[in-house]
Amino acid sequence: MKKIVIFGSSGNVGSYLTKYCNEYFDKNEYQIIASGRKDTNVFDSLNIQYINVDITRMEDFEKLPKEDVYAVMLLAAKIPSYMDEYNGREYIESNIMGAFNVLEYCRKNNVDRILYTTTVFDISLSAHDGLVLKPDTPKNFSYKGDHALYVISKNTAIELIEHYHQEYGLKKFIFRLPTIYNYSPYHYYYPNGIKTKRPLYQMIEKAMNGEDIELWGNPNYSKDMVHVYDFSQMLCKAIEVDRNEGFYNIGTGIPVTLKEQIETIIEVFSPKDKKSKIIYRPEKDSTGGFLMDVENAKEELGYSPKYGCRELFLDYKKEMEEHIFDSIRRK
C-alpha cells in the first residue's frame, strides 16, 4: 500500500487537507499518515494515523514509516501570520533546515515525489489591480519588511528540492499559495507582530449581528478566493499524475469582487429579518488580493475548482457549527 505522509497536518490548512486526502484516496491503495508538532488525537475520529513530528528535529523522523512511502506533502512551515514576536531564526530552522530534513527522509526511504507549498509573496511586487499572475512569473519581492526572510526561506527550500530532484530523481510539485480560505475558530493574525482580528471575521460577525459593513476602496477590486478543498484537490491530483515535476498556482481563476464577497457574507450570515447594509468608503484603501492563473493545473493535473464564493461561505457556516478541528487551533 502506498503511504502518503503529510507534514503540517495540525495546521489550519493542513488539517483540512488531511481530511480531504483521507476521503479522496482509495483506502485499498493509499494510506494517509498525518504528522505535526502538536500533541493531538483529533485525527482518531477520522481513522487517520497521526505521528507527532517536529521537522526541525532529525531524530523525530525515526517515528515515521520507512517502507512503501510513495509521497510526502510538505506544508509545515513558520509563517508571518502567527509570528507574534519577530524572530528570523525560526524561518531558517523551520523552513530551510526543516525542509532539508524532510528531503533527507525522502532520499533515505526512496520516496517517489514531494509536494511543497510556497508563497505568492515571492512575486508580490509584480501584482497590481487586475493583473493575473502566471505560474512562470519571475521572482519579484521586497527584501524589506516582515515577509522578506519568510520568502527567502521558502525560495531556498525550493532550491534544495531542485537539487534532490536532479541529484536523486525525486519528483517535485511546487504550489504557490495566495490566501487559502477555510474556517478557523482562531480569528487573529499578527501583521508586523501586532495581534489583529482578521477583517474577514470582522465582517462575518457584523453580518451575524445585522450591523452595517464598510466596503473600503473600489467595490470592483477583485481577487481569487480559493477554498481549502479546491487547494486540496489540486494536491491530490498531483499525487496521481504521471509526471516528473510541475509548478502551479493555487487558485480558481475566477475573480471575486469586494462587492460580491460582502454581499455573499450578508446573504449567508445575516438574519433574514435583519440584513446588514453595505456602507461604501471609496476614500479608504483596500488591497492585498491576488488573481491567479491556474490553466496549467487544469491541463496537466485535471484540476477543476468546485467552490465559488457562495459555496465557500456556506462551508464556513457549516464548519462554525461542527467544530471539527477546534482542539488544535491556537487560542
C-alpha positions, 0 to 999 in steps of 0.5 A, spaced: 500 500 500 502 506 498 503 511 504 502 518 503 505 522 509 503 529 510 507 534 514 503 540 517 497 536 518 495 540 525 495 546 521 489 550 519 490 548 512 493 542 513 488 539 517 483 540 512 487 537 507 488 531 511 481 530 511 480 531 504 486 526 502 483 521 507 476 521 503 479 522 496 484 516 496 482 509 495 483 506 502 485 499 498 491 503 495 493 509 499 494 510 506 494 517 509 499 518 515 498 525 518 504 528 522 505 535 526 508 538 532 502 538 536 500 533 541 493 531 538 488 525 537 483 529 533 485 525 527 482 518 531 475 520 529 477 520 522 481 513 522 487 517 520 494 515 523 497 521 526 505 521 528 507 527 532 513 530 528 517 536 529 521 537 522 526 541 525 528 535 529 532 529 525 531 524 530 523 525 530 523 522 523 525 515 526 517 515 528 515 515 521 514 509 516 520 507 512 517 502 507 512 503 501 512 511 502 510 513 495 509 521 497 510 526 502 506 533 502 510 538 505 506 544 508 509 545 515 512 551 515 513 558 520 509 563 517 508 571 518 501 570 520 502 567 527 509 570 528 507 574 534 514 576 536 519 577 530 524 572 530 528 570 523 531 564 526 525 560 526 524 561 518 531 558 517 530 552 522 523 551 520 523 552 513 530 551 510 533 546 515 526 543 516 525 542 509 532 539 508 530 534 513 524 532 510 528 531 503 533 527 507 527 522 509 525 522 502 532 520 499 533 515 505 526 511 504 526 512 496 520 516 496 517 517 489 515 525 489 514 531 494 509 536 494 511 543 497 507 549 498 510 556 497 508 563 497 505 568 492 509 573 496 515 571 492 512 575 486 508 580 490 511 586 487 509 584 480 501 584 482 497 590 481 489 591 480 487 586 475 493 583 473 493 575 473 499 572 475 502 566 471 505 560 474 512 562 470 512 569 473 519 571 475 521 572 482 519 579 484 519 581 492 521 586 497 527 584 501 524 589 506 519 588 511 516 582 515 515 577 509 522 578 506 526 572 510 519 568 510 520 568 502 527 567 502 526 561 506 521 558 502 525 560 495 531 556 498 527 550 500 525 550 493 532 550 491 534 544 495 528 540 492 531 542 485 537 539 487 534 532 490 530 532 484 536 532 479 541 529 484 536 523 486 530 523 481 525 525 486 519 528 483 517 535 485 510 539 485 511 546 487 504 550 489 504 557 490 499 559 495 495 566 495 490 566 501 487 559 502 480 560 505 477 555 510 474 556 517 478 557 523 475 558 530 482 562 531 480 569 528 487 573 529 493 574 525 499 578 527 501 583 521 508 586 523 507 582 530 501 586 532 495 581 534 489 583 529 482 580 528 482 578 521 477 583 517 474 577 514 471 575 521 470 582 522 465 582 517 462 575 518 460 577 525 457 584 523 453 580 518 451 575 524 449 581 528 445 585 522 450 591 523 452 595 517 459 593 513 464 598 510 466 596 503 473 600 503 476 602 496 473 600 489 467 595 490 470 592 483 477 590 486 477 583 485 481 577 487 481 569 487 478 566 493 480 559 493 477 554 498 481 549 502 478 543 498 479 546 491 487 547 494 486 540 496 484 537 490 489 540 486 494 536 491 491 530 490 491 530 483 498 531 483 499 525 487 496 521 481 499 524 475 504 521 471 509 526 471 516 528 473 515 535 476 510 541 475 509 548 478 502 551 479 498 556 482 493 555 487 487 558 485 480 558 481 481 563 476 475 566 477 475 573 480 471 575 486 469 582 487 469 586 494 462 587 492 460 580 491 464 577 497 460 582 502 454 581 499 455 573 499 457 574 507 450 578 508 446 573 504 449 567 508 450 570 515 445 575 516 438 574 519 433 574 514 429 579 518 435 583 519 440 584 513 446 588 514 447 594 509 453 595 505 456 602 507 461 604 501 468 608 503 471 609 496 476 614 500 479 608 504 484 603 501 483 596 500 488 591 497 492 585 498 488 580 493 491 576 488 488 573 481 491 567 479 492 563 473 491 556 474 490 553 466 496 549 467 493 545 473 487 544 469 491 541 463 496 537 466 493 535 473 485 535 471 484 540 476 477 543 476 475 548 482 468 546 485 467 552 490 465 559 488 464 564 493 457 562 495 459 555 496 465 557 500 461 561 505 456 556 506 462 551 508 464 556 513 457 556 516 457 549 516 464 548 519 462 554 525 457 549 527 461 542 527 467 544 530 471 539 527 478 541 528 477 546 534 482 542 539 488 544 535 487 551 533 491 556 537 487 560 542 
